[in-house]
């Protein structure tokens, strides 16, 4: 998503040119290009798919809407398996229209995980609940903290359900370091994503994530927390940023790699 | 602030017409009208000032900036005393420019409270730390949760330092009800403010607070939490909303009173 202006072949080629061996993919461009075709493309380019984003949106009350969401999530699991990644990132969903019941919405997520977890396991895929920043609690994700995500995940085996640690969403939370330790000791850090925090936030607060090094976060410190918790997996940089999307994607990817080296690598 | 388009005399007159006996004031219009003059105006109108907003902004590192902030906060305490309110609401401040040290910023707040608390007590004023929504953590307030606010407040006597419970800032937090109980049992709920949560958030995320009943919150439930914690003080409605500010202030105040009766009173 950081360079969504690039087509998948352009992305694969640019990763090759920059010696980037891992890439996280989103469902929409993969579906548009074709799931099998994408799998072939990344294999041929020697790329490993780190995660597929995103399943989720489990909070509907209406039974038909719930059944539809679960069917779509099974497809997302299948897509992840085809792409060769073992991790499907989940954005759990906001409050249904007119509802004010956060607790009920969180319980419906647990119900969905109970159905989806065994199916994902059968395809060799782990689910990674991503707590989203509390500013998205009403309309995108009622899971707002790592503690809440772990409270949900720990109802299920770790090889079925874990969490995504994304610095953009949790950096403000003074309990996040101890929750990262909790996640690590349970083997539940299934994905680790970086973005920096910059202000002012744009209207709708979706596409204002900061380029690495531009904002309020000490990303090396956060890398230290997940490493101290035993995490040795890939590190994704996931930037939703209108400014970056308006630029040449190859240049943005090169800049992001430079920033990563300057601000994240010890 | 809900009807900042009204002058202070218009505000006092409209409160009288609507049989509203309590009002929370902000420093800027009070200073513009004159502190003594405002005190006379509200006394003559039979109004009680619930709180004065706001002191705070304690996170500067530079000694001169810190001294200036403390001096301004002493003035705010004096203004509160002159207005006859016992509560000064504090917005603690964000990260200083270029800093990434949330922990250090929070410690500097504690240092400032240690200096300001005894002065406030000497004037009969209590300080009320307001945790602001985590979307303000970088640029306005590094105190993002009731738990953090109480961790700070509890270093000092409750008659010097407590918290402001504002639904807009804490509604997403599943630990907030237990933290309200913690605050209540320590006699530290010094102010209670209502606003609803509506999306999409506007650019800068400052002036998009929802009118009572328009959004995702069950405000009666939140009133229940503070009452169960022993709170019997006034309830403020504090809306920063460009749409409401563009309308006739008398009409907005009447509407807000109606909404309060419909959505908050049992």
Interface residues (C-beta under 8 A of the other chain):
Chain A: X95 X100 X101 X102 X103 X106 X133 X134 X135 X137 X138 X139 X142 X144 X145 X147 X148 X171 X172 X173 X174 X175 X197 X199 X200 X201 X202 X203 X204 X205 X215 X216 X217 X218
Chain B: X95 X100 X101 X102 X103 X106 X133 X134 X135 X137 X138 X139 X142 X144 X145 X147 X148 X171 X172 X173 X174 X175 X197 X198 X199 X200 X201 X202 X203 X204 X205 X215 X216 X217 X218
